[in-house]
Amino acid sequence: MYGNISIVEGPQRELPADDPALLEEFEARIARGEKIEAHDWMPAEYRRQLVRMIEQHAHSEIIGALPEGTWITRAPGFKRKMALMAKVQDEVGHAQLLYSAAETLGKPREKMIDDLLNGKSKYSNVFNYPAFTWADTAVIAWLIDAAAIINQVTNSKGSYAPYCRALERICQEESFHLKYGYDNVVTLATGTPKQREMLQVALNRWWRPIMHFFGPPDVASQHTEKLVKWKVKMATNDDMRQQFFNQYVPKIWELGLTVPDAELAKDPVTGKWTYGDPDWAEFKRVINGDGPCNKERLAVRRMAEEQGRWVREALAKPMAAKYVTPLV
Ligand code: FAQ
């Protein structure tokens, strides 16, 4: 129970049955394309799904700041340091917007952070991989931001208004990140043979995690059907992956780079891309805490939580009278 709103957490828990008349009216509103606001009636499962998804999205933004964040001091040149610092700052700002959107559904931010740190809540698979070289940061800023934009522009047309408003603002900032990432990629792709090689190696490293980024194939997705019905997700995982192939594979080829999947091809009849098995077992391991950097990422967040505690406590306390300047 959070305030006067009850959130039954975890997909396995039983939810109270919804009033059938209210549910019917709610689904009619969704069908008419109306937006749902925080104070409107909503089914308990809609609320639970939104909290799960928005919270995971918020965690992904703060954890997502870490692989690139470690490169701020090593970015080549002052201009790139400034640009990367601004990008990392934006990502943390996105988390703020998203935690606020999730809070409108009744779950306090402190509880969300606890659930990230105790491993109850997931965050995006991609941020559990290391950024070994500057080229890794270029691939993250270009292709992971591109993947994020595809997902978020699509879902910004969804049914829950506070989430859609946050996504609209986030997407505007993400499009700057994409340009910044593409600029870095082009610089490396048109640079020395060593720089081109570094870029290709980084692309090879990130390709599979990027395939996983859009979620499991539709046939294996637990939540898609319900979320599409309620217009929280405006496209399925496979549809978004296809959109990514359509938009970005030609751009990757244009730069003279190779996609590390010999089976990747567009079917001329259906217009759909076919691709090799991206190793869904690896995806499962990584999202369940056993990726190359999961432990390190959470350890850094725990340290930040501990070190910032005194600031949060000081801000929460009323200031002692002797420090308050009287108004004259
Ligand atoms: N990573 O039934 P589905 C960014 C989990 S923001 C980890 O298909 P759903 C910005 C899923 O939670 C990146 N876990 O799930 C940036 C569920 O587990 P649960 C984040 C994943 O929700 C850029 C289970 O698998 N974006 O990158 C993943 O219908 C650069 C079953 O899966 C968002 O969060 C995954 N990739 O569809 C920052 C967007 N995929 O909860 C810094 C909003 C699935 O039952 C640098 N979220 N799982 O235990 C969504 O659109 C959806 O949640 C999906 C997954 C599409 C991610």
Residues whose N, C-alpha, C, O or C-beta is under 5 A from the ligand:
A	BS01	FAQ	M53 Q56 H57 S60 E61 G64 A65 E91 K122 Y123 S124 N125 I140 I144 D145 A148 N151 H212 F213 F214 G215 P216 S221 Q222 H223 T224 I287
